[in-house]
Amino acid sequence: MSWELLLWLLALCALILPLVQFLRFLRADADLTLLWAEWQGRRPEWELTDMVVWVTGASSGIGEELALQLSKLGVSLVLSARRVQELERVKRRCLENGNLKEKDILVLPLDLTDTNSHEAATKAVLQEFGKIDILVNNGGRSQRSLVLETNLDVFKELINLNYLGTVSLTKCVLPHMVERKQGKIVTVNSIAGIASVALSSGYCASKHALRGFFSALQCELIQYPGITFCNVYPGPVQSNIVKNALTEEVTKPMKTGMDQSYKMPTSRCVRLMLIAMANDLKEVWISDHPVLMGAYMWQYMPTWALWLTSKLGKKRMQNFKNGLDPDSSYKIWKTKRD
């Protein structure tokens, strides 16, 4: 083979590779690093067996689905949330559909806002299983209200639950992991922790705070390479997060009955989370377009992203004021694309 032909082949590959990556991106439902790990990386079935996994927010949505998929991997599960009856329901589903026995699942009621109870809860897990291999910080609530119409107590509740509650529980578990020099802390953040949106100002603030905290924490624990962090940023996912969202007042319920079918199935989101955990990925984005595209814009073109988000936010607020689903524009786009 002549040098000239070799150079032509290399040039052709240089042209084709970006095109292939672009086509992959158009069909992507996660960042390309995560999708590469799904294709070529380690399997959760190989990496996550025989571990003790503590999942907060386990009574519904992503937390419930995560418990179900983990139950098939032969782990020991700790299920935490405020609603005990729902936790027992999730436990029964895990026993029916998974590979676990009664002794492998601990139902541990937990209120993230009651930070005084977190130390005792951590001790209860250690007494039951002797170790904590993985902590999944999944508990939290969203928000659907305008800043000018929202009571300050709503912002306090979101910070106390989504941010301070997660920080408190992490600080209780970390000394145990530092002593063992190993462990994994998985935090379910949100694309809203990267790209802020109208009607969710308090929620976005709490998620941005989590991103800053865990980024700094990873730097501080660099001398413990066995302790890894995985920050997960899902987009719209089929769950009860909108149904349970805070509104203008802490006690005012959210309007129910909104369609969830156009959002990413919870099972797909959780499968990608498990792949991220198995491959020790530090930060992963899980979403369909156009939300995934928006995250990339915020990362690389923040000025243009802010302009576009403001334009879309106007329509989002108009839908909200008219009693419609604020995300209906995304629903229409997603339906046409599918």
N, C-alpha and C positions, 0 to 999 in steps of 0.2 A: 504493500500500500504506500503510495507516494505521500510526501508531506503536504502537498497541495490538496489532495483528496481528504486527508485527515483534518486539515484546517477547515475545509468546507463542511465536513460532518460536524465538527465542533461548533461552527457558526450556526448550522441548522438546529442543533440541539439547544443552543442558547436562545434561539427564536421560539422553538416549540415549547420548552419548559415553562416560560412565563404564561403562554397561552393555555397550557394544561392546568396550571395552578389557578388561572383566572376562571376557567370553566368549572374547576372543583369548587371555587369560592362561590360561584353563582348558585350552586346546589347545596352549599354547606348549611348545616344546622349547629355548627360549633366552630371555634377557632381552628385553624388548620393544624396546629400542633396537636391538639386533642384528637382530631380526626386521623392524623398520622399514627398516634398512639393506639387508636381503635383498630387500625389496619395492621400495624407492625409491632405494637408494644406488648407488654405483659398483660396477661388475663387476670381479672379479679378472682376467678376460680383457682388460680395458682397462688396468688399473693395474699389474699385476705382471709384465708381459712384459719381456724383455731385462734382467732383474736377476740378480745373483749371490746365491744363497740358500744359506746354510749351516745344515743341519739336524742336530742331535745326537739321539741315540736313534733313528737312522734305520733300524735293523735289523728293527723289527717294530712292530705296533700303529699308533698315531697317526703316529709318525715315518715309517713305511713308506708309509702311505696319503697322507701329506702330500707325500712325494717323488713318488709316482705322479701325484697331481693337479697338482703343480707342473710335472712333466715335459710336461704337455699345454699349458702356457702359454708355452713358449719361453724358460724361464729357464736359467741355468747352475747346476748343483747341486753342492753339496759334501755328501757323505753320511758321517756320523761315528757311530761306536759302537765297542764293544770287539770284537765278533765280525766278523772280516773276511769270512768265508765268507758270512755273512748279508747283509753290505753288498754283496758282489758279486752275490748273488741279487737284491737290490732294484735294483741298477743294471741288471741284465739285464731286469727287468720294466719299468723306465722306458724303456729303449731299445726294447723290443718294443711297448709300449702308448702311448708318448709321441711328442713331436715333436723329440726330441734326438738328437744324434750322440755318438759315443764321446768326442770332445773336450769335450763340454759337461758331463760328469759326472766329478767327482773323488771317488774313494773314499779317505777319510782316517781310518784307525783312530785312536780317541781314547778315553782313559780319563779321565773327568771327575775322578776322585779323584787322579790324577797331575797336580797343578797345575803342576809344573815343566815339563811338556811342552806347556802351552797356548800359550806364546809362540811356540814353534817351529811349532806347528800353524797358528797365525794367519799367520805369515810364509809358510808353504807355500801357503795359500789365496791370499794376495796375489800370490805369485810366479806362481801358475797363472792367475789371472783378473784380477789388477790392482786389484781392489776387492772389498768385501763390502757389498752393499746391505741384506741382511736376515740377521740371526742369529736362528735359532729354537732357543731353549733348551728342548729336549724330553726330554733324557736324565734318567733317575731310576728309583727303585724304590719300591714300596709296602711295607706291613707288615701282618702278621696275627698278632698275639700280645698277651697281657696284660702290663701293665707289671710286675706282681710276678713274672712268670715269665721276663722278658726280660733277657738279658745286656746290660750297658752298652755292649759293643762294637757291638751292633745300632744303638743310638741314635747312636753315633759314626759308623758307616757311613752312616746316613741323612743326617746333617748334612753329612758330607764329600762325599757324592755329590749329593744333591738341592740343597743350599744352597751350600756353599763351592765346589764344582766349577762350578756355574752362575755364581756371583759372579766366580770367577777367570777363566773364559772371557770373560765380559762385559767385564771390566776390560782384557783383552788386545785385544778388538776395538774398544772405545770410542775409543781415541786415533785410530785410522784414521777413524772416523766423525766425530769432532770436527774433524780436519784437513780433511775434505771438507765438513763442516757439513751432512751428511745421512746418513740411514741409518734402519733400523728394527730394533728389538729386540723379538722376540716370545717370551714366556715361557709355557710350558704349566704352569700351576699346577694347582689342583684345587678342587672345591667343598669338599674337606677343608681347604683353606686359608682358608675362611670359616667353615665349620661343622664343628667337631671331632666325631669319632665314636670309639666304643669300638673297641679292637683295633688302632688305627692311631695311637697317641699320638706315636711318633717321626716318623712320616710327616707327621702334621698339624703337628707343631712345625716341621719343615723347610719345609713349604709356607706356614705363617704367616710364617716368617722371610723367605721370598722375597717375599711380599706387602709386608712392611715395607720391605725393601731397595729394591725397584723403585719404590715410591711415593716414597721419599725421593730416589732417583736422578732421577726425573722432575723433582722440584722443583729439584735442583741444576743440571740442564741446561736450565733454562727459557730461557737466553740462546741456545740452539741450537734454534730451532723446526723446523729440518729433520730433527732426530733425534727420532723418535717411538717410543713404547712401546705395546705391546699385551699385556696380561696376560689369559690365557685360563684360565677355570675350568671344566673339564669335570666332569660327574658320571659315573655308571657308563657306560662305553663298552666295546664289544667289542674286547678286546685281551689281551695276555699279562701285563698288569700284576699280576693276582692270582696267576697261575701263577709269576711270577718274584719274588713278594713275599718279603721277609725274615720270618723267624719268631723263635722264642726265641733261637736261636743263628745267627750269621752263616753257618755252613756247613750248617745244617739246611734241606733243601728243603721247599717248600710242597707241600701235598696237591694233586694234579692232578685233572683230569677234571670240574671244576665247570662247570655250564651257563653260557653267555655269551649265549644267544639273546635273553634278555629285555632286554638292555642296548641302548643306542643304537648303531646301526650306525656303524662307524668312518668310513665315507664321508660320512655326514651331519655328523658332528662336524667333520671336516676342511673340508668345504665351508663351514660356518659360520665356521670359523677364517679361511679365505681371504677371506670377505666382511668380517670384522672387520679384517683386514690392509689390504684395499683401501680401506676407509673410515676408516682411522686411528682406530679406536675404542680407547680407553684400557684399558677393562676389560669383559670379556664373560663371561657365565655360559651354559654350554651343558649342558643336562640336561632330561630329562623330569621330570614330577611323579612322586612327591612330593618328590624331592630338590631340584628347582627352588624349590618352595614353601618348603622348609626353609631355603634360602639367603636368601630374602626375609624369613623370620621372624628369622633371625640378624641381618639387617641392621637391621630396624625394631622387633623385639620380642625382644631377646636374653634376657630373663628367662624368657619363655614358651618360647622356643626351647630353652634349656638344660633346662627341665623336660621338654619333649617328647623331646628327644634322650636324656635319661637314661632315660626310660621305654622308648624303642625300643632303647637300648643294652643294657638288661637282656635282652631277647629275643635280640638279636644275640649277646651273650656266651653265652647258653644254647645257641643253635644251634652255636656254635663248639666248646663243650665236648662237645657230643654228636656231633661229627664231621660236622655238616651245614654247608651253605653259610651263612655269617653273614648274607648278603644275601637269604636265601630269603623273608623277609617282604616285602621290596621286590618280589621276583619274583612273589609271589602277587598283590600289589596291582596291579602292572603288567599281569599276564596278565588279571585281571578287567577292568581299564580298557580294554584293547585289545579 
